[in-house]
Amino acid sequence: MPTATATKAADHRPLGGERRRARSSGRGAGGATRVAALLVALLALLPLGCARERSAPVAPFGGALATALPYRDVLGFLRFDPRSETAGALLGELDGAPAALRATLAGPTLFVLEAARDGQLVAEGESLALLFLDPSVHGAFVGFAWRGSGEPLRAAAQAARLALDGEAVALPGRGRIEDFSSVMMSTMSAMRSDDASREAPTVRYHLVERDGLSLLLPARDGVAHVLATLQATQLLDPATGRDACLRFELGAAVGEAKQDLHSWLGGALQGVLLDDSLTSSLVGEGAEQQRWDIYWDLQRVAWNAANVALDLAMTVEHLFVLQRGPRIDCYLRKEAGRFLARASAALRMRPVAELLAGTPIDAPVVLAGSLDPAAVEQLPETWRASRSSMRRGRRPRGMRFDGAPDLATIESDAPPFLDSFGGRFWIAVGPPPADAAAAPSLLDRLMGARAPQGDPAVGGADEAALDSLCAIAFGELRDERAQQGLLAALLEGVFDEGTMQYLRKAALAVYSVQRASGGSLEALGTNASGIVRSAVARLTQPQENWHALPSDVAEHACGLARVAWPVDGPARWLALQDHADGLQLTVWPAER
């Protein structure tokens, strides 16, 4: 195992050495490809970043906890007070953890958390820190630190009849891992084993006491790097507070594990996409050629989305999460000049009232956002300049519908969507409006025809579930001639015309689009036309339920969301802001 001593000249070396980089490439230009560029901008409006604390003792884009880590083999940390209400509720679930999990890489962490839960480890008013380590250097992924003596840990080990030898402690579980693949294989192997007669594995940790701190680490010669990290970040210093916080060097970790992640995602995607129910629901049974055609389209889209997500993650300096009571702040610090920094140029800050205008704010799920159309058009070039291979997962030759036109040759009589897109949009998902729910539709016949023979309840159950939900989308348009909706434009940007024919056919009875109030309104539900009419009427009504917004929400944002899912569950507000240093997301309870 490489040691910190043996690599002392590599304080800032890339983790684990050089990796093979995938060759950059991208889709060709054209109206549909430009519309597909909206996908990466919409990804940025998912939980990624939010509002800045002005008087906080910890500055998320700077300050002690966010300072540059001195050594690359320490990837981040999780700090929390085991006696806090939130931590107590989570630690209380440890007894329900599967016994097999204690024989995996999670074994040491479970043991330490149980000792902290029982009050044996951390003194009143102190915090416990989990340190995320490079396993190729330290031999395991997690180490531990706390202020005070190490005697409580020794007492817990003796009570559990674990072997003690000076500083060495034999904790339950496994260790000595090298990469992401070994983590997955080791964990799956242990979870599948049902041989109770086998001796439980243990992993050697070292308990070291220095400068009033106790460190429990998998490598004795990693102490210096961990102590330097604790000193630089003041992680356990009262000056940085006791609020629960998480920091992870996301870009470095994902860059190191990218090839392993690709391999794992490949198997997972193949298993999901080869599920017959996914394609047969669109084209029916027996249409093998059409089902394979849709499969290759879905695989291409899924691979491209996965590659974009990896590119975004690799250009984040660090992820930082801070919890203060019911409010949670999440931060992504950008690495200047890299993919995330360039892609986030597509986000546009707007007043909150403008973002939410016309939205059904009481719907269970509402997402409102604002993009810069000019910057969105540049995103395909940004993709091509990235490390990701955007051609991975493309459809092999010959796997097309006969006579289906090439996507690049498709022309539309209406202006391309991005040429008219004003930048503001919102999407709401929830029960259909009361005045639109009772109208007749063809969905009952469509679903009934798909019910398995001898099991009529299946079709009825699916139909009831769909009847209780609808999706409404609004896209701001500047051109009076433009008719296309946001959802339709996104689909046409990523699927070829052959697949779109089947999607249009499947949505014949449940999709409707209409121009309204400077944009297009789309509805997807059992009575789409009635839902659109109801949504058009709401656009001209005064906004309701503004009292549900948190009192400290930012005045400007590039994204807002309200989520209450399941429908009867607690509601949360999410606000996204784009700063020069990074993206910031704040989550509040909707009811104050």
Secondary structure, DSSP 8 states (H G I E B T S, - for coil): ---TTTTGGGTT--TTS-------B----SHHHHHHTHHHHHHTTSS-B----SS-SS-TTSTTTTS--S-TTEEEEEEE-TTSHHHHHHHTTGGGS-GGGGGSTTHHHHHHHHHHHTTSSS-TT--EEEEEE-HHHHSSSEEEEEES-SHHHHHHHHHTT--EETTEEEEES-----SHHHHHHHHHHHHH---TTS---EEEEEEEEETTEEEEES-GGGHHHHHHHHHHHTTTSGGG-S--EEEE-HHHHHHHHHHHHHHHHHHHHHHHHT-HHHHHHHH-TT-HHHHHHHHHHHHHHHHHHHHHHHHHHHTEEEEEEEEETTEEEEEEEE-TTSHHHHHGGGB--EEHHHHHTT--TTSSEEEEEEB-HHHHHTHHHHHHHSSSBTTTT---TT-S-TT---GGG---SS--HHHHEEEEEEEEEES--TTTTTS--SHHHHHHHHS-TT-HHHHHHHHHHHHT-EEEEEEEES-TT----HHHHHHHHHS-HHHHHHHHHHTTTTEEEEEETTEEEEEESTTHHHHHHHHHHHHTS----GGGS-TT--SEESEEEEE--STTS--EEEEEEE-SSEEEEEEEES--
